């Protein structure tokens, strides 16, 4: 509800996103590209990643921070980060179903899938076909 000039004021926006990461949505467009502002926003609420510019959606540190707070944020990450094993592992440790946003290759990675089904057995649905016949993976999913 702030005036446009205040929504473009970096100091005001930084304070706002520290209180509520989703406040990024109301910030001036140029602040959606400000790495520090976006990092603060996703530290408070990983869902704020959806309001970042494409360049920041491809920033590994920004995306890792977002998925640590809200694993579902992986859906907004650039394709190359949805193919990044460490980023995907971080996401599935917190939200098994984040496996569905991973690349086909990572859905076939036994360690990634095991982490995913440990968190939520129903995430098995997103595993590669060959892992559906893997005894260890299936046992972990049904535990």
C-alpha positions as CSV (number, residue, x, y, z in Angstrom):
1,X,0.0,0.0,0.0
2,X,3.0,2.2,0.1
3,X,3.5,5.0,-2.4
4,X,5.4,4.1,-5.6
5,X,8.5,6.0,-4.6
6,X,8.7,4.0,-1.3
7,X,8.2,0.7,-3.2
8,X,11.3,1.7,-5.1
9,X,13.2,2.7,-2.0
10,X,15.8,-0.1,-1.5
11,X,16.1,0.5,2.3
12,X,12.3,0.4,2.8
13,X,12.0,-2.7,0.7
14,X,14.8,-4.5,2.4
15,X,13.2,-3.9,5.8
16,X,9.8,-5.0,4.4
17,X,11.1,-8.3,3.0
18,X,13.0,-9.0,6.2
19,X,9.6,-9.0,7.9
20,X,7.7,-10.7,5.1
21,X,9.5,-12.2,2.1
22,X,6.3,-12.0,0.0
23,X,6.5,-8.2,0.3
24,X,8.9,-8.5,-2.7
25,X,5.8,-8.7,-4.9
26,X,4.9,-5.1,-4.2
27,X,8.5,-3.8,-4.7
28,X,9.4,-1.8,-7.8
29,X,10.5,-4.1,-10.7
30,X,14.1,-3.1,-10.5
31,X,14.3,-4.4,-6.9
32,X,13.2,-7.9,-8.2
33,X,16.6,-7.9,-9.8
34,X,18.5,-6.8,-6.7
35,X,20.4,-9.8,-5.4
36,X,20.6,-8.6,-1.8
37,X,16.9,-7.8,-1.7
38,X,15.9,-11.1,-3.2
39,X,18.2,-13.0,-0.9
40,X,16.7,-11.3,2.1
41,X,13.2,-12.1,0.8
42,X,13.8,-15.8,0.2
43,X,15.6,-16.1,3.6
44,X,12.3,-15.0,5.2
45,X,10.0,-16.9,2.8
46,X,11.3,-19.2,0.0
47,X,8.2,-18.6,-2.0
48,X,9.4,-15.1,-2.7
49,X,11.7,-16.7,-5.3
50,X,8.8,-16.6,-7.7
51,X,9.1,-12.8,-7.8
52,X,12.8,-12.7,-8.8
53,X,14.1,-12.0,-12.2
54,X,15.2,-14.8,-14.5
55,X,18.9,-14.0,-13.7
56,X,18.3,-14.5,-10.0
57,X,16.3,-17.7,-10.7
58,X,19.5,-19.0,-12.1
59,X,21.6,-17.8,-9.1
60,X,22.6,-21.0,-7.2
61,X,23.0,-19.3,-3.8
62,X,19.6,-17.6,-4.1
63,X,17.8,-20.8,-5.2
64,X,19.5,-22.9,-2.5
65,X,18.4,-20.4,0.2
66,X,14.9,-20.4,-1.2
67,X,14.6,-24.2,-1.2
68,X,16.0,-24.4,2.3
69,X,13.0,-22.3,3.4
70,X,10.4,-23.6,1.1
71,X,11.4,-26.6,-1.0
72,X,8.5,-26.1,-3.4
73,X,10.4,-23.0,-4.6
74,X,12.4,-25.4,-6.8
75,X,9.5,-25.1,-9.3
76,X,10.6,-21.5,-10.0
77,X,14.3,-22.2,-10.4
78,X,16.1,-22.0,-13.7
79,X,16.3,-25.3,-15.6
80,X,20.1,-25.7,-14.9
81,X,19.4,-25.5,-11.2
82,X,16.7,-28.1,-11.4
83,X,19.5,-30.3,-12.8
84,X,21.8,-29.4,-10.0
85,X,22.1,-32.4,-7.7
86,X,22.9,-30.4,-4.6
87,X,20.0,-28.0,-5.1
88,X,17.6,-30.9,-5.8
89,X,18.8,-32.9,-2.8
90,X,18.3,-29.9,-0.5
91,X,14.7,-29.5,-1.8
92,X,13.7,-33.2,-1.6
93,X,15.1,-33.5,2.0
94,X,12.4,-31.0,3.0
95,X,9.7,-31.7,0.5
96,X,9.8,-35.1,-1.1
97,X,7.4,-34.2,-3.9
98,X,9.9,-31.6,-5.1
99,X,11.3,-34.5,-7.0
100,X,8.7,-33.8,-9.7
101,X,10.6,-30.5,-10.5
102,X,13.9,-32.2,-11.0
103,X,15.3,-33.2,-14.3
104,X,14.7,-36.7,-15.7
105,X,18.4,-37.6,-14.9
106,X,18.0,-36.7,-11.3
107,X,14.7,-38.6,-11.0
108,X,16.8,-41.6,-12.0
109,X,19.5,-40.9,-9.4
110,X,19.1,-43.5,-6.6
111,X,20.4,-41.2,-3.9
112,X,18.1,-38.3,-4.9
113,X,15.1,-40.6,-5.1
114,X,15.9,-42.3,-1.7
115,X,16.1,-38.9,0.0
116,X,12.8,-37.9,-1.7
117,X,10.9,-41.0,-0.6
118,X,12.3,-40.9,2.9
119,X,10.6,-37.5,3.3
120,X,7.4,-38.6,1.5
121,X,6.9,-42.1,0.2
122,X,4.3,-40.9,-2.3
123,X,7.1,-39.1,-4.1
124,X,7.9,-42.5,-5.6
125,X,5.4,-41.5,-8.3
126,X,8.1,-39.1,-9.8
127,X,11.0,-41.6,-9.8
128,X,12.3,-43.0,-13.0
129,X,10.8,-46.3,-14.1
130,X,13.9,-48.3,-13.4
131,X,13.9,-47.2,-9.7
132,X,10.3,-48.4,-9.3
133,X,11.8,-51.9,-9.4
134,X,14.6,-51.1,-6.9
135,X,13.8,-52.9,-3.7
136,X,15.7,-50.4,-1.5
137,X,13.8,-47.5,-3.0
138,X,10.4,-49.1,-2.8
139,X,11.0,-50.3,0.8
140,X,12.0,-46.8,1.9
141,X,8.9,-45.4,0.2
142,X,6.5,-47.7,2.1
143,X,8.1,-47.2,5.5
